[in-house]
Amino acid sequence: MNLRRCITRIPSGYSEGMFNDRKYGITRTDFNNGKSLKIYAEELGGTDFISLNFYRTESKDVLKPCEMPREKVIDFLKNFKPING
């Protein structure tokens, strides 16, 4: 699954989902008519978090993790499961 598809599974605004058997609150904020976005996910009842910016340019997609390893962000995006409410 490519990163853009993983990211679009997360709805704009606030939602909740599961990652590594833990529940997360996720906020996705879109900018520039969807050409850039920010995702911040925080483990509910825990201390883990995920923070990233994502940019769609004419030539490529750019993932910019915020002060954390790229691998951690990619693992979250690929394995996060939204909770259908």
PyMOL commands that set and color helices and strands:
alter all, ss='L'
color gray80, all
select helices_A, chain A and resi 3-8+32-34+70-79
alter helices_A, ss='H'
color red, helices_A
select strands_A, chain A and resi 13-19+22-31+36-43+49-56+61-65+81-82
alter strands_A, ss='S'
color yellow, strands_A
deselect
rebuild
show_as cartoon
